[in-house]
């Protein structure tokens, strides 16, 4: 699964890249069900190609909460010159 804006590049064989096929194209706001959970895909512009941010509702202690699954939880080191 990959966001629509990134499909062409991922399936491209330019620059000697191996063949790749995207099985499912996602659009901003599409939902995917996984193990009884419903996840919503969010386009993450300006991030690494193929990055998708996901949100979902979870229940904890009788409360309904919103959860976010970010595509890259780390921060690249900053280099000062």
N, C-alpha and C positions, 0 to 999 in steps of 0.2 A: 504494500500500500504506500502510495506516495502522493503528495500534493500535485495538482494538475500543472502548475507552473514549472515543476522540476522533471516531469516525465520525459520530455524530448532529450534533455541532456543525459539523463540516466540510461536511456535506451540507445544513445549514440555510440557508435564504434569509433568515433574520431580519436585521434592521438593514440591509437593502439589499444583503446579500452576493450575489455572483453564484452561479449554480447550479454545484455541484461534485458529482462522483460518485466514490466510492472504489471502485476496481476489485477490490481484495483487502483483506480485513480480517485483521489479524494479531492473534495472542494471544501472551502472554508464553511464550517458549520455542519458538515456531514457527521453522522453518528455511526458508530461501530459497536456491536454487542460482543462482549467477550466474557465468558464464564458467568453469565447472569448480570454483568455490569454493562451499563450503557456509557460509552465514551464519546465525547464531542471533539472533533478535530478543528484546530484553529491554525490558520496560516500564520507563519512567523516570519514576516518579511525582514530582510536585513540580516538574518541569521544564516548559518551554514545551509547550503542547498540540501533539500530533503528533510530539513528539520520541521517537525510538527509539534505544536503544543496541544496537550489534551486536557480536557476538564471532565469531571464526573461528580455525581452526587454520591456521598457515602453516609452511612448511619453509624453513629458512635454514641453509646449511652443514651439511646432514645432520641438523639438530636440528628437532624439532617444537615450535613455539612457539604460545602463545595471543596473539591480537591483539584489541584493542578499538577499535571505531570509535565515538567519542562524537558525540552529536548537536549539540553546541555547544562547540567547543574554546576559545572566547573567554570572558573573564570581564567581566561588566558593571562599569562604573566604580562605585566606592563614593562616595556623596555624604554628607559630614558637615555637619550644621547646627549 
